[in-house]
Amino acid sequence: MEFSARAQAIEYALRDTLEAHHVEVVDQSTHHEGHFGAQAGGGHFQVVVVSDRFRGLSRIAAQRVVYEALGDLMTSDIHALSMRTLTPEEWSR
């Protein structure tokens, strides 16, 4: 499967902004063709992000950090995002 330009932009933003140890981005947009939100051009993505920035944060606070890191991509390229946020210690388990 080709890694989409949007997925690459998401990965870059997360790695760069969050100094992530590990980032996985899965573009699930093809599974949502015809979906109302997809008609506006936004894609559906699933991410796993491992970063020290999540240390001490609740799950919701860590998700907010991800949304902030993605910035304008959230309004222009991403319609739906599911995520798993982990510290390096959680990832190693």
C-alpha positions, 0 to 999 in steps of 0.5 A: 500500500502506498503511504499517502502524502497526508500520512507522511505529513502527519508522521512528520508533524508528530515526530518533529513537534513531539520528538516522538520515539515511535510513530505509526500512521495508518491511512484508513480513508479508503474504508470510508469512501462515500462517508459524508466527512470524506466528501469534504476531502479530509481523511481517516487516520489511525496513529500510535505515538510514543513520546516523553511528552505524554509522561504524567498526562491523562489520556485526554490531555495526551490526545490534546497534545497530539491535536495541537501538534497536528495543528492545521492538518486537523482542519484541512487534511484530517476528518477522523483520527483515532490514536494511541498515545504512550510513553516510552515505558508503556511502549516497551511493555 
